[in-house]
Amino acid sequence: MTYAYRDATAVLGPLAAVADPHGYDLCARHAKQVVPPRGWEVIRLAPQMEPAGRTQDELAALAESVRERGRQAQGGYPTSVAVSGSRHGHLRLIPGS
C-alpha cells in the first residue's frame, strides 16, 4: 500500500519487489480492511489478494535442510564446530551455541 498525497489516494497492489520507505506490505486480511483518510479514494490494483503458498524451491530447500540435520544427528557430520569468536564476513560464530 502506498499513499499518493497529491491525489488524496491510497493505492493497494501486489507486494513490493524492493524496499520502499513510503510503501507498506499488508497481509490479505488487513488489505481488505484498509480505510483511507476521510475524503480519500482507494485504488485496488489486485482485486483478489490471496496469500502466497510455498514454492517448489522453498519446499525443496526445507526438505534438504531437514535431511541435512538428520545426517548430522546420526553422526554423518559434526554437529558443532569449536571456534572461538571467529568472524566470517558479517557473521560471528559464538562458542557453545
Wavefront OBJ file of the C-alpha trace (Angstrom):
o trace
v 0.000 0.000 0.000
v 1.224 3.464 -0.835
v -0.306 6.889 -0.428
v -0.457 9.414 -3.262
v -0.821 12.537 -1.132
v -1.284 14.991 -4.016
v -4.152 12.902 -5.375
v -5.605 12.036 -1.942
v -5.458 8.371 -2.955
v -4.391 5.151 -1.249
v -3.135 2.546 -3.740
v -3.216 -1.149 -2.859
v -1.400 -3.626 -5.067
v 0.879 -6.655 -5.003
v 3.765 -6.882 -2.533
v 6.729 -4.695 -3.376
v 9.690 -6.385 -5.044
v 12.100 -3.892 -3.427
v 12.019 -1.981 -0.157
v 10.164 1.332 -0.354
v 10.218 3.607 2.691
v 6.848 5.036 1.640
v 5.158 1.695 0.988
v 3.624 -0.800 3.386
v 3.279 -4.556 2.851
v -0.069 -5.768 4.175
v -1.461 -9.256 4.635
v -4.650 -10.083 2.712
v -6.860 -9.563 5.783
v -5.523 -6.101 6.516
v -5.507 -5.108 2.839
v -9.252 -5.798 2.712
v -9.836 -3.693 5.838
v -7.958 -0.555 4.746
v -9.884 2.620 5.500
v -8.307 5.685 3.876
v -8.397 9.154 5.421
v -11.716 10.984 5.047
v -12.218 12.252 1.504
v -9.569 9.969 0.030
v -10.044 7.350 -2.683
v -8.750 3.750 -2.597
v -7.452 2.130 -5.768
v -7.017 -1.658 -5.613
v -4.657 -2.908 -8.324
v -5.045 -6.569 -7.349
v -8.766 -7.190 -6.709
v -8.224 -10.681 -5.235
v -5.312 -10.636 -2.838
v -4.664 -14.243 -1.908
v -1.945 -15.432 0.426
v 1.038 -16.829 -1.435
v 1.756 -20.509 -0.915
v 5.169 -22.058 -0.663
v 7.003 -22.535 -3.941
v 8.573 -25.805 -5.001
v 12.028 -24.255 -4.461
v 11.164 -23.334 -0.866
v 9.790 -26.789 -0.155
v 12.864 -28.463 -1.676
v 15.187 -26.261 0.402
v 13.219 -27.062 3.555
v 13.340 -30.807 2.831
v 17.104 -30.667 2.198
v 17.609 -28.762 5.458
v 15.707 -31.435 7.389
v 17.715 -34.218 5.688
v 20.978 -32.413 6.483
v 20.034 -32.056 10.144
v 19.169 -35.770 10.241
v 22.600 -36.664 8.832
v 24.270 -34.512 11.490
v 22.269 -36.139 14.288
v 23.267 -39.619 13.032
v 26.957 -38.754 13.076
v 27.342 -38.146 9.357
v 28.738 -34.672 10.007
v 29.967 -32.968 13.171
v 27.107 -31.212 14.962
v 29.242 -28.399 16.337
v 32.447 -26.661 15.454
v 34.779 -25.450 18.202
v 35.618 -21.951 17.023
v 36.409 -19.182 19.434
v 34.785 -15.957 18.277
v 35.972 -16.061 14.665
v 34.312 -13.860 12.077
v 33.045 -14.854 8.640
v 32.033 -11.692 6.811
v 29.338 -10.025 8.901
v 28.577 -13.216 10.866
v 30.245 -14.217 14.112
v 30.498 -17.771 15.457
v 29.771 -17.885 19.184
v 31.105 -20.896 21.079
v 28.517 -23.097 22.822
v 25.533 -22.105 20.713
l 1 2 3 4 5 6 7 8 9 10 11 12 13 14 15 16 17 18 19 20 21 22 23 24 25 26 27 28 29 30 31 32 33 34 35 36 37 38 39 40 41 42 43 44 45 46 47 48 49 50 51 52 53 54 55 56 57 58 59 60 61 62 63 64 65 66 67 68 69 70 71 72 73 74 75 76 77 78 79 80 81 82 83 84 85 86 87 88 89 90 91 92 93 94 95 96 97
